[in-house]
Amino acid sequence: MSHVHTHTQVDLAQLYLKAGLKNIGMVLLLTDAQVPDEKFLVLINDLLASGEIPGLFADDELENVINGVRNEVKGARLQDTKENCWSFFIDRVRRQLKVVLCFSPVGSTLRVRARKFPALVNCTSIDWFHEWPEEALVSVSHRFLSEV
């Protein structure tokens, strides 16, 4: 596993812990320039598709996660099992961790990635932004800079 990939997994694990254990809303914002290699998109595809990224946590970290939500699981009147604790954690991550992908549609990269990693399309809402006409850019800049 490459250094970049390992570092990315550590970063994703930290986002999961903040969202799933601390119940903090988080945003993962990525541009296509920040995608180090295609292996990274396997993680993002899994995150988008199910919320579960296999191997994201070591066994001891997994136990800490389960123990970290155990009281809340009991408080929600769910049976105290590892499966219920993990499910509770992943459900919370899915609610609290938002993923924003800023990928350019220019060229074939997005099309190829969408075929290889279907969750990039199937599990997202796509907003297409087109180039602004020069007249609009000038108008907006004049409006905001007129008082400066």
C-alpha positions in Angstrom: 0.0 0.0 0.0 1.4 3.4 -0.9 2.2 6.2 1.6 -0.4 8.4 0.0 -3.1 5.7 0.2 -2.2 4.9 3.9 -2.3 8.6 4.8 -5.7 8.9 3.0 -7.1 6.0 5.0 -5.9 7.6 8.3 -7.6 10.8 7.3 -10.8 9.1 6.4 -10.7 7.1 9.6 -10.4 10.4 11.5 -13.4 11.8 9.6 -15.4 8.7 10.5 -14.5 9.0 14.2 -15.5 12.7 14.3 -18.8 12.0 12.5 -19.7 8.7 14.0 -18.4 8.9 17.6 -18.6 12.6 18.3 -21.7 13.2 16.1 -20.1 16.2 14.4 -21.1 17.2 10.9 -18.2 16.9 8.5 -17.6 17.6 4.9 -15.0 15.8 2.7 -14.4 18.1 -0.2 -12.3 16.7 -3.1 -11.3 18.0 -6.5 -10.1 15.7 -9.2 -6.6 17.1 -8.7 -6.7 15.7 -5.2 -7.2 12.1 -6.3 -3.7 10.7 -6.0 -4.6 7.5 -7.9 -7.5 5.2 -8.9 -7.1 3.1 -5.7 -8.2 6.1 -3.7 -11.5 6.1 -5.6 -12.2 2.6 -4.4 -12.4 4.0 -0.9 -14.6 6.9 -2.0 -16.8 4.5 -4.0 -17.3 2.3 -0.9 -18.0 5.3 1.3 -20.6 6.6 -1.1 -22.2 3.2 -1.8 -22.6 1.8 1.7 -20.7 4.0 4.2 -18.5 1.0 5.0 -14.9 1.0 3.9 -13.4 -2.5 4.4 -10.1 -2.4 6.4 -10.5 1.3 7.4 -10.0 0.4 11.1 -7.6 -2.0 12.7 -9.2 -4.6 15.1 -8.4 -2.6 18.2 -9.7 0.6 16.7 -12.9 -1.2 15.7 -13.4 -2.3 19.3 -12.9 1.3 20.4 -15.6 2.4 18.0 -18.0 -0.3 19.2 -17.4 0.6 22.8 -17.7 4.3 22.0 -21.3 4.0 20.8 -22.4 1.1 23.1 -24.2 3.4 25.6 -26.0 5.3 22.8 -27.1 2.0 21.3 -28.5 0.9 24.7 -30.1 4.3 25.0 -31.8 3.8 21.7 -33.2 0.6 23.1 -31.3 -1.6 20.6 -29.8 -4.9 21.6 -26.2 -4.4 22.7 -24.4 -6.4 20.0 -21.3 -5.7 18.0 -23.4 -5.7 14.8 -25.9 -3.2 16.2 -23.1 -0.9 17.5 -21.3 -1.0 14.2 -24.6 -0.4 12.3 -25.4 2.6 14.6 -21.9 4.0 14.0 -22.1 3.7 10.2 -25.7 5.1 10.1 -24.4 8.1 12.0 -21.4 8.5 9.7 -23.8 8.4 6.7 -25.9 11.2 8.3 -23.0 13.4 9.4 -20.3 13.0 6.8 -21.1 14.8 3.5 -18.9 14.2 0.5 -18.5 16.9 -2.1 -16.7 15.9 -5.3 -15.6 18.7 -7.7 -14.7 16.8 -10.8 -14.4 18.4 -14.3 -16.5 16.9 -17.0 -13.9 18.0 -19.6 -12.2 15.1 -21.3 -12.8 11.4 -20.6 -11.5 11.1 -17.0 -14.9 11.6 -15.4 -16.7 9.2 -17.8 -14.0 6.5 -17.2 -14.2 7.0 -13.4 -18.0 6.8 -13.5 -17.8 3.5 -15.2 -15.2 2.0 -12.9 -16.7 3.5 -9.7 -20.5 3.6 -10.2 -21.3 5.2 -6.8 -19.7 8.4 -8.1 -22.8 8.8 -10.2 -25.4 6.5 -8.6 -25.0 7.7 -5.0 -24.5 11.4 -5.6 -26.5 14.4 -6.7 -24.8 16.0 -9.7 -24.7 19.8 -10.2 -23.4 20.9 -13.6 -21.8 24.3 -13.6 -21.2 26.0 -17.0 -18.8 28.7 -17.8 -20.1 32.2 -17.1 -20.2 34.7 -19.9 -17.7 37.5 -19.6 -20.6 40.1 -19.3 -21.9 38.3 -16.2 -18.5 38.1 -14.6 -17.9 41.8 -15.1 -21.4 42.7 -13.8 -21.0 40.7 -10.6 -17.5 42.1 -10.0 -18.7 45.7 -10.5 -21.6 45.1 -8.1 -19.4 43.7 -5.3 -16.4 46.1 -5.8 -18.4 49.3 -6.4 -18.4 50.1 -2.7 -14.7 49.3 -2.1 
